Amino acid sequence: MTSLARPLETHRIGRIEAPALAAGEYERFVDLLRSLNPDDWTRPTDCTRWDVRAIAAHVLGWAETVTMRQFMRLSRLGKRVARELGSPPIDGMNEVLVRQRAGVPPAELVARLEAAAPRSVAARFSVPAPLRLMPISTPEGRINLGYLNDHIFTRDLFIHRVDISRATGRQMVLRAEHDSRIVGDVVVDWADRHRRPFRLLLHGPAGGVYERGFDGEEHRLDAVDFCRIVSGRAQGAGLLATRALF
């Protein structure tokens, strides 16, 4: 039987398309926040330390961190909070951003995010080449600032859109031309981490067919469920126990 899968590397998001995908994901995230009812903002999420409002504060915090001076200051503060929490430095940085916006009401969070998103995208994709190589430690290994800007921030928005949709009982809005590109990028990261043969058939608008090698594990599941599993939000067996970076 002829495979429907394209070469795996073609699913990786490239520098040319990355800004448009980032901007589109911000738009979808803002639209979701605008649809929430007052009671939705305090609902618990799969991010056990954060409710819906805290996730929005986290996203806003990164969107408003647009200069290297802000980033380096956040890194210093994050290290202190990480020691307090007993967590990796990146988790400390996330916690700082949430705490700094703890008193911001939901309507202001949404308005500020809508204003900050275009500046955030512009800043992320104008970082000079030497700075893009700056190393960043994460629980899943070391990456650089360029990879964080091109891939991780957009994935983070996507998975938090999943979190909020699940927490508030909303049907997640998915479009193949946008969401399948983000999911495909996650698949490449996941595959590069386990480096084993596999065949992956992901269902839904964000899905696709992915494979590497022959006689590997085969998994069939919904594309969003795949992202929840490899982000650590749900249990996965076999190769699905390998985490991708979000």
KEKE-3310 file (N, C-alpha, C; in steps of 0.2 Angstrom, whole numbers, plus 5000, padded with zeros to 4 digits):
npx = (5004:5003:5011:5003:5010:5020:5038:5045:5052:5046:5036:5040:5039:5044:5055:5050:5036:5033:5030:5017:5009:5011:5005:4992:4988:4988:4977:4966:4967:4964:4951:4945:4946:4938:4925:4922:4912:4909:4910:4918:4932:4937:4938:4946:4960:4969:4982:4988:4991:4986:4971:4959:4960:4973:4981:4978:4984:4998:5000:4998:5009:5020:5018:5020:5033:5045:5058:5076:5081:5070:5068:5079:5079:5067:5072:5081:5073:5065:5073:5075:5062:5060:5068:5062:5050:5055:5057:5061:5070:5063:5049:5049:5050:5038:5029:5032:5027:5014:5011:5014:5003:4992:4982:4975:4960:4949:4944:4953:4965:4962:4961:4974:4981:4977:4982:4996:5000:5003:5015:5023:5024:5031:5043:5048:5052:5062:5074:5091:5103:5114:5109:5099:5105:5106:5107:5094:5087:5076:5063:5063:5075:5089:5087:5087:5086:5081:5073:5064:5057:5052:5045:5041:5033:5022:5016:5014:5003:4994:4992:4987:4976:4969:4968:4960:4948:4944:4942:4932:4921:4920:4919:4933:4940:4946:4956:4962:4972:4979:4980:4984:4997:5004:5002:5009:5022:5024:5024:5036:5046:5043:5046:5059:5064:5062:5067:5064:5057:5040:5022:5010:4993:4984:4968:4955:4952:4965:4974:4984:4995:5009:5025:5040:5053:5051:5041:5038:5030:5012:5000:4984:4974:4965:4971:4972:4971:4983:4992:4989:4993:5007:5012:5011:4999:4990:4990:5002:5006:5020:5029:5022:5023:5034:5039:5035:5041:5033)
npy = (4994:5011:5024:5038:5048:5062:5067:5068:5079:5089:5094:5102:5119:5132:5147:5157:5155:5155:5168:5172:5161:5162:5175:5172:5162:5170:5178:5168:5164:5176:5178:5166:5170:5181:5175:5170:5168:5177:5168:5158:5161:5158:5144:5128:5121:5110:5113:5112:5122:5133:5143:5147:5161:5163:5157:5165:5176:5172:5170:5183:5189:5184:5189:5202:5203:5209:5214:5212:5216:5216:5202:5196:5202:5195:5182:5182:5185:5174:5163:5164:5162:5149:5142:5143:5136:5124:5120:5120:5133:5139:5137:5145:5158:5158:5158:5170:5179:5177:5180:5194:5199:5196:5204:5209:5213:5202:5208:5218:5210:5204:5215:5220:5210:5209:5221:5219:5208:5210:5217:5208:5197:5204:5207:5195:5189:5197:5196:5197:5187:5182:5183:5174:5162:5160:5150:5141:5133:5119:5109:5098:5098:5107:5121:5135:5153:5156:5145:5144:5156:5154:5142:5137:5146:5148:5135:5134:5144:5137:5125:5130:5136:5124:5120:5129:5129:5115:5117:5126:5120:5122:5120:5118:5128:5124:5124:5117:5122:5130:5124:5111:5113:5117:5106:5097:5101:5099:5085:5082:5087:5078:5066:5068:5067:5054:5046:5034:5021:5024:5025:5037:5041:5054:5061:5072:5090:5096:5086:5072:5062:5053:5047:5037:5027:5009:4996:5001:5007:5009:5022:5028:5042:5056:5072:5083:5076:5069:5080:5084:5072:5071:5083:5081:5082:5071:5053:5043:5028:5017:5024:5036:5040:5048:5065:5080:5097:5111)
npz = (5000:4996:5004:5012:5018:5019:5017:5033:5038:5031:5037:5047:5054:5044:5044:5035:5035:5049:5056:5051:5056:5069:5072:5067:5077:5089:5086:5086:5099:5106:5101:5107:5121:5121:5120:5132:5147:5162:5173:5168:5169:5181:5181:5183:5175:5164:5167:5182:5192:5188:5184:5171:5170:5174:5165:5154:5159:5159:5145:5141:5148:5141:5129:5131:5134:5126:5123:5124:5136:5145:5144:5149:5162:5167:5166:5177:5188:5187:5190:5204:5208:5203:5212:5223:5220:5217:5204:5186:5178:5168:5171:5183:5177:5170:5181:5187:5177:5178:5191:5191:5185:5192:5197:5187:5178:5169:5156:5154:5152:5140:5131:5132:5128:5114:5110:5112:5104:5090:5092:5099:5090:5080:5087:5090:5078:5073:5080:5081:5072:5080:5093:5092:5094:5108:5122:5130:5144:5146:5154:5145:5139:5131:5122:5109:5108:5096:5092:5102:5099:5085:5086:5099:5106:5098:5098:5112:5113:5106:5113:5125:5121:5119:5132:5138:5130:5134:5148:5148:5141:5128:5110:5101:5089:5074:5060:5045:5037:5046:5059:5057:5053:5064:5073:5065:5066:5080:5079:5072:5081:5092:5086:5083:5096:5101:5090:5084:5073:5066:5064:5062:5063:5063:5068:5063:5059:5062:5059:5051:5042:5047:5046:5050:5044:5044:5050:5063:5078:5077:5079:5081:5083:5089:5083:5092:5104:5103:5105:5118:5125:5122:5127:5140:5147:5147:5148:5139:5130:5125:5112:5113:5126:5125:5127:5120:5116:5123)
capx = (5000:5007:5010:5001:5014:5026:5044:5043:5055:5042:5030:5042:5037:5050:5056:5045:5029:5032:5026:5010:5006:5011:4999:4985:4986:4986:4970:4962:4967:4960:4944:4942:4945:4932:4919:4921:4908:4912:4911:4923:4938:4940:4938:4952:4962:4974:4988:4985:4993:4983:4964:4958:4963:4980:4983:4978:4990:5004:5001:4999:5015:5025:5017:5022:5040:5047:5065:5080:5082:5064:5069:5085:5076:5063:5076:5084:5067:5062:5078:5073:5055:5061:5071:5056:5045:5058:5055:5065:5070:5057:5043:5049:5049:5031:5026:5033:5023:5007:5010:5014:4997:4987:4976:4972:4954:4949:4943:4959:4969:4960:4962:4981:4984:4976:4987:5003:5001:5007:5022:5026:5026:5037:5049:5051:5055:5067:5079:5097:5105:5118:5105:5095:5108:5107:5104:5088:5086:5069:5063:5064:5082:5091:5085:5090:5080:5077:5069:5058:5053:5049:5041:5038:5028:5016:5014:5011:4997:4989:4990:4983:4969:4966:4967:4954:4942:4942:4940:4925:4917:4919:4922:4939:4940:4951:4956:4967:4978:4983:4981:4988:5004:5007:5002:5014:5028:5025:5026:5043:5049:5042:5049:5067:5066:5063:5071:5062:5052:5033:5017:5005:4988:4980:4961:4952:4955:4972:4977:4988:4998:5016:5029:5047:5055:5047:5039:5038:5024:5007:4995:4978:4971:4964:4977:4972:4973:4990:4996:4988:4997:5015:5013:5011:4992:4987:4995:5003:5009:5024:5032:5018:5026:5040:5037:5038:5042:5028)
capy = (5000:5017:5029:5045:5053:5066:5066:5070:5086:5095:5096:5107:5125:5136:5154:5161:5155:5156:5174:5172:5156:5165:5180:5168:5159:5175:5180:5163:5164:5182:5176:5162:5174:5186:5171:5167:5171:5179:5162:5154:5164:5154:5137:5125:5118:5104:5116:5112:5128:5139:5143:5150:5168:5163:5155:5171:5181:5169:5171:5190:5191:5183:5194:5209:5203:5210:5217:5208:5218:5213:5195:5195:5203:5190:5176:5183:5184:5167:5159:5165:5159:5142:5139:5143:5131:5118:5119:5122:5140:5142:5137:5151:5163:5158:5160:5177:5183:5176:5184:5201:5201:5193:5208:5212:5210:5198:5212:5221:5205:5203:5221:5221:5204:5211:5226:5216:5202:5211:5219:5202:5194:5208:5207:5188:5188:5202:5195:5196:5180:5180:5182:5168:5156:5160:5144:5141:5126:5118:5102:5093:5098:5114:5124:5141:5158:5156:5139:5147:5161:5151:5136:5135:5151:5147:5129:5136:5147:5132:5120:5133:5136:5118:5120:5134:5126:5110:5119:5129:5116:5125:5117:5121:5130:5121:5125:5112:5126:5133:5120:5105:5115:5118:5099:5093:5104:5095:5078:5082:5088:5072:5061:5069:5065:5047:5043:5027:5020:5025:5028:5041:5043:5059:5062:5079:5095:5097:5079:5071:5055:5054:5041:5037:5021:5004:4991:5004:5007:5013:5025:5031:5045:5063:5077:5087:5072:5068:5085:5083:5067:5072:5089:5078:5083:5065:5047:5039:5022:5016:5030:5042:5042:5053:5071:5085:5103:5116)
capz = (5000:4995:5010:5011:5022:5016:5021:5040:5039:5027:5042:5052:5052:5042:5046:5031:5037:5056:5058:5050:5060:5076:5072:5067:5083:5093:5084:5088:5106:5108:5100:5112:5127:5120:5120:5139:5152:5168:5177:5165:5170:5187:5180:5184:5169:5165:5170:5188:5196:5184:5181:5165:5170:5175:5158:5150:5161:5157:5138:5140:5150:5136:5123:5133:5135:5119:5122:5127:5143:5148:5144:5154:5169:5168:5168:5184:5193:5186:5193:5211:5209:5202:5218:5228:5218:5216:5197:5181:5177:5163:5175:5187:5173:5169:5187:5188:5173:5181:5198:5190:5182:5196:5199:5180:5177:5162:5151:5153:5150:5133:5128:5132:5123:5107:5108:5112:5100:5084:5094:5101:5083:5076:5091:5090:5072:5071:5084:5077:5071:5085:5099:5091:5097:5115:5125:5135:5147:5148:5156:5140:5136:5130:5115:5109:5108:5089:5092:5106:5095:5079:5087:5105:5108:5095:5101:5118:5112:5104:5118:5130:5118:5120:5139:5140:5127:5138:5154:5148:5138:5121:5104:5099:5082:5071:5053:5043:5034:5051:5065:5055:5052:5071:5075:5061:5069:5086:5078:5070:5088:5096:5082:5084:5103:5102:5085:5082:5067:5069:5059:5066:5059:5067:5065:5064:5055:5063:5058:5045:5042:5048:5047:5049:5044:5043:5056:5069:5082:5074:5083:5078:5088:5087:5083:5098:5109:5103:5108:5125:5127:5122:5131:5147:5150:5147:5148:5133:5130:5120:5110:5115:5132:5124:5128:5115:5120:5122)
cpx = (5004:5005:5007:5005:5019:5032:5043:5046:5050:5037:5033:5041:5044:5049:5051:5038:5027:5028:5019:5006:5005:5005:4992:4983:4985:4979:4965:4961:4963:4952:4941:4941:4939:4925:4918:4916:4911:4914:4917:4930:4941:4940:4945:4954:4967:4981:4986:4986:4988:4975:4965:4962:4970:4984:4983:4983:4996:5005:5002:5006:5021:5024:5020:5030:5043:5054:5069:5081:5076:5065:5074:5083:5072:5066:5079:5079:5065:5067:5076:5067:5056:5064:5066:5051:5048:5057:5061:5065:5064:5051:5043:5048:5041:5027:5027:5028:5016:5006:5010:5007:4991:4981:4973:4966:4953:4948:4949:4965:4968:4962:4970:4984:4983:4980:4994:5004:5005:5014:5026:5029:5032:5043:5052:5055:5060:5073:5086:5100:5110:5114:5101:5098:5109:5103:5099:5087:5079:5069:5064:5071:5083:5089:5089:5084:5077:5072:5063:5054:5049:5044:5037:5032:5022:5012:5011:5004:4992:4987:4986:4976:4965:4964:4960:4948:4939:4939:4933:4920:4915:4922:4927:4939:4946:4951:4963:4973:4982:4985:4985:4996:5008:5007:5008:5021:5030:5027:5033:5047:5049:5046:5057:5069:5067:5067:5070:5057:5044:5029:5012:5000:4983:4974:4960:4955:4962:4976:4981:4991:5006:5019:5036:5050:5050:5046:5040:5031:5019:5002:4990:4975:4969:4970:4977:4974:4980:4994:4995:4993:5005:5017:5013:5004:4988:4992:4996:5007:5014:5028:5028:5019:5032:5036:5040:5038:5036:5029)
cpy = (5006:5022:5035:5050:5056:5065:5070:5078:5091:5097:5101:5114:5129:5143:5158:5161:5156:5162:5174:5167:5159:5170:5177:5165:5164:5177:5175:5163:5170:5180:5171:5166:5178:5182:5169:5171:5172:5173:5157:5155:5160:5147:5134:5122:5113:5107:5117:5118:5133:5138:5146:5157:5168:5161:5161:5176:5178:5171:5179:5192:5189:5187:5201:5209:5203:5213:5212:5210:5215:5205:5193:5196:5197:5183:5176:5182:5177:5162:5159:5161:5151:5139:5138:5138:5124:5116:5121:5130:5143:5142:5143:5157:5164:5160:5167:5181:5182:5180:5191:5203:5198:5197:5211:5209:5207:5203:5216:5216:5204:5209:5222:5216:5206:5216:5223:5211:5204:5214:5213:5198:5197:5207:5200:5187:5193:5201:5194:5189:5178:5178:5176:5161:5155:5154:5145:5134:5125:5111:5096:5093:5106:5115:5131:5146:5158:5151:5141:5151:5158:5146:5136:5140:5150:5140:5130:5139:5141:5127:5123:5135:5130:5117:5123:5131:5120:5112:5122:5126:5119:5120:5121:5122:5128:5122:5121:5116:5129:5128:5114:5107:5115:5110:5096:5095:5100:5088:5078:5083:5081:5066:5061:5067:5058:5043:5036:5027:5021:5026:5031:5043:5048:5061:5069:5084:5097:5091:5078:5064:5056:5048:5042:5030:5016:5000:4995:5004:5011:5015:5029:5035:5052:5067:5081:5082:5070:5074:5085:5078:5069:5079:5087:5079:5076:5059:5045:5033:5021:5023:5037:5044:5047:5060:5076:5092:5108:5122)
cpz = (5000:5001:5008:5015:5018:5020:5028:5041:5036:5032:5047:5049:5050:5044:5042:5034:5045:5058:5057:5054:5067:5077:5072:5074:5089:5092:5087:5096:5109:5107:5105:5119:5127:5121:5127:5143:5158:5173:5174:5167:5176:5186:5180:5177:5170:5167:5178:5193:5193:5183:5174:5165:5171:5169:5154:5152:5159:5149:5137:5142:5145:5130:5125:5134:5128:5118:5126:5135:5147:5149:5149:5161:5171:5170:5175:5189:5193:5190:5201:5212:5208:5208:5223:5227:5218:5209:5193:5180:5173:5167:5180:5183:5171:5175:5188:5184:5175:5187:5196:5187:5186:5197:5192:5179:5170:5156:5149:5150:5142:5129:5127:5128:5116:5105:5107:5107:5094:5086:5096:5095:5080:5080:5090:5084:5069:5076:5080:5077:5077:5092:5098:5094:5104:5118:5130:5138:5148:5151:5151:5136:5134:5122:5114:5108:5101:5089:5096:5102:5089:5080:5093:5107:5105:5097:5108:5118:5110:5109:5124:5127:5119:5128:5141:5137:5131:5144:5154:5144:5131:5116:5102:5091:5079:5063:5050:5041:5040:5056:5063:5054:5059:5074:5072:5064:5076:5084:5076:5077:5091:5092:5083:5091:5104:5096:5083:5076:5070:5063:5063:5061:5064:5064:5066:5059:5056:5062:5052:5046:5042:5049:5047:5049:5043:5050:5062:5072:5077:5079:5079:5083:5085:5088:5090:5104:5109:5106:5115:5128:5128:5125:5139:5151:5150:5146:5141:5134:5124:5118:5112:5122:5131:5124:5122:5119:5118:5126)
residu = (MET:THR:SER:LEU:ALA:ARG:PRO:LEU:GLU:THR:HIS:ARG:ILE:GLY:ARG:ILE:GLU:ALA:PRO:ALA:LEU:ALA:ALA:GLY:GLU:TYR:GLU:ARG:PHE:VAL:ASP:LEU:LEU:ARG:SER:LEU:ASN:PRO:ASP:ASP:TRP:THR:ARG:PRO:THR:ASP:CYS:THR:ARG:TRP:ASP:VAL:ARG:ALA:ILE:ALA:ALA:HIS:VAL:LEU:GLY:TRP:ALA:GLU:THR:VAL:THR:MET:ARG:GLN:PHE:MET:ARG:LEU:SER:ARG:LEU:GLY:LYS:ARG:VAL:ALA:ARG:GLU:LEU:GLY:SER:PRO:PRO:ILE:ASP:GLY:MET:ASN:GLU:VAL:LEU:VAL:ARG:GLN:ARG:ALA:GLY:VAL:PRO:PRO:ALA:GLU:LEU:VAL:ALA:ARG:LEU:GLU:ALA:ALA:ALA:PRO:ARG:SER:VAL:ALA:ALA:ARG:PHE:SER:VAL:PRO:ALA:PRO:LEU:ARG:LEU:MET:PRO:ILE:SER:THR:PRO:GLU:GLY:ARG:ILE:ASN:LEU:GLY:TYR:LEU:ASN:ASP:HIS:ILE:PHE:THR:ARG:ASP:LEU:PHE:ILE:HIS:ARG:VAL:ASP:ILE:SER:ARG:ALA:THR:GLY:ARG:GLN:MET:VAL:LEU:ARG:ALA:GLU:HIS:ASP:SER:ARG:ILE:VAL:GLY:ASP:VAL:VAL:VAL:ASP:TRP:ALA:ASP:ARG:HIS:ARG:ARG:PRO:PHE:ARG:LEU:LEU:LEU:HIS:GLY:PRO:ALA:GLY:GLY:VAL:TYR:GLU:ARG:GLY:PHE:ASP:GLY:GLU:GLU:HIS:ARG:LEU:ASP:ALA:VAL:ASP:PHE:CYS:ARG:ILE:VAL:SER:GLY:ARG:ALA:GLN:GLY:ALA:GLY:LEU:LEU:ALA:THR:ARG:ALA:LEU:PHE)
# end
